[in-house]
Each structure stands twice: as C-alpha cells, then as structure tokens.
Amino acid sequence: MKLVVKIAGQALCWVGCLLAASTLAAPHHASGTQTPAVAHHNPAPDVPLAPGYGPLGFELPAVGSYARPMIGQASDGVVIDSRGQQTTLKALMAGKVTLLSFMYASCSDVNGCPLASYVLNRVMQRLAKDPRLNERVQLLSLSFDRLNDTPEVLRKYAARFEAEQAQNWRFLTTPSDAELENILKSYNQFVIQDVDSNGKPVGSLSHLLRVYLIDEQQNLREVYSVSFLHPDILVQDMLTILSDRCLLYTSDAADDMQ
C-alpha cells in the first residue's frame, strides 16, 4: 500500500510540473515512452529557442520524491576519444551516472546538437561545484559524423564549450562505420544525410535529438527530448538516481546487521 501511495504521489507531482510548464510543446520521455519528434537540421528563420537555454519554467519535485525506473540496458561499443585513445562505452560508463548525447560538430540547428552541448556545459559547471556529483557523473558526446569529426576536430569542438580539459566530459567518435552503425541502432538513433533538390548531399545531417540518462549499473533511466533537455532537470534526475543507490546500500547494510 505504501508503494502505491508513493507512486501516485510521484505521478501527481510530475503532472503538476507539466501543467505549470504549459509553454513547453513536447512531452517528456518519461519511463522510456518515446513520442514522435521532428528530425532537425537547419532551422527555420526566427525559430524559438528551446527551454534548455533559459530558466526552468516550473518548480521541480524534491530529490528522491519521485522515481526514474529502469527502462532498458545501455549498449556497448568501441569508441575513440578526442585524444585518439580507443576504449568502449561500457568502460567509460563503469561506476558512473552517465549522460550520453549523440551529435556532430558542424550541426547548425540551434535547437539541435548545440542545445545538447550547451546543456551539458551547464551540467559540467554544476558538477564542478557539487561534491555529490563531481566524482560520480560522466558526460559523453558521441559524434555520428566520422568523416569530419576527427579527434582533432572534437578537441576544437570541446574547446567551444570550455570542456577541452574537463575530467567529466568526453567527446567520442568510432573506429569504423560498422561500429557506429551498431551503436546508433542499439540506441534507436537514426541519422539521415540531407540532400538538395537534385539528390546531392549538402553536408548537414538530420536526426532526432535525444540525451540518455544511464545509471551506475548501466541501466537506461530516462531519454530526454528537446522540450525537457534542461540542466536543472538533468541534475535533479541524477541526484535522484544517486539517492536511490544510497537508499539501496543503506537497506542492504541494515539487512546485514539483522
């Protein structure tokens, strides 16, 4: 009964938040339920900025007062970081709460990849000031433009977001097209080469903007779309996941003492 009451309270809390955020057009990908989204590339003139660029328009529920349930398993893949070192996603995620973003450096849609990187930059700044997060969170930005986003290009891209020396934020590519394709497929990411009226590639890529929240055990806990990709929401969700782990450890320790 207590569990039912708690879940109902969490639902009401988030409903209240969503009603307050009436200016946000698209719904949150809560509990892994993904809603249709529009692929982005070059935006229309005077496109409104996504909510992630400004102050949050509603009050968030308290840390630990709601749940981010497991919605799947994070997939592995071989990657190369901006220093040219080869590793795997699982190795980078091990023991960390992870935010994983897919991007490409030349994206010109202000509400696309630049939004994701801006939000992660804001999260990075929060990590540096919060000891609860600094040693326990990892940010990963994986490019799907292998041809152009070399390790050197990714280093320059990281510098644009003040992350060239960041310990918590890694910029990644893959060693082969096949490896990239497997990773994109496993995370349900679809990338399309944009073409002109004659069918000739124009250099930009269309994809659905998604950022994945992954816990220390490499379980998927949330998928964020444009409307709810906000640093305050991401930090609150990470703290909630970490509080879940602390409660679990406390419960296990109490059981051992009995």
Beta strands, then each sheet from edge to edge (+ up, - down):
strand 1: 72-73
strand 2: 78-81
strand 3: 86-88
strand 4: 97-103
strand 5: 137-143
strand 6: 169-173
strand 7: 191-195
strand 8: 201-207
strand 9: 211-214
strand 10: 219-224
sheet 1: 1+ 10- 9+ 4- 5- 6- 2+ 3-
sheet 2: 7+ 8-
end
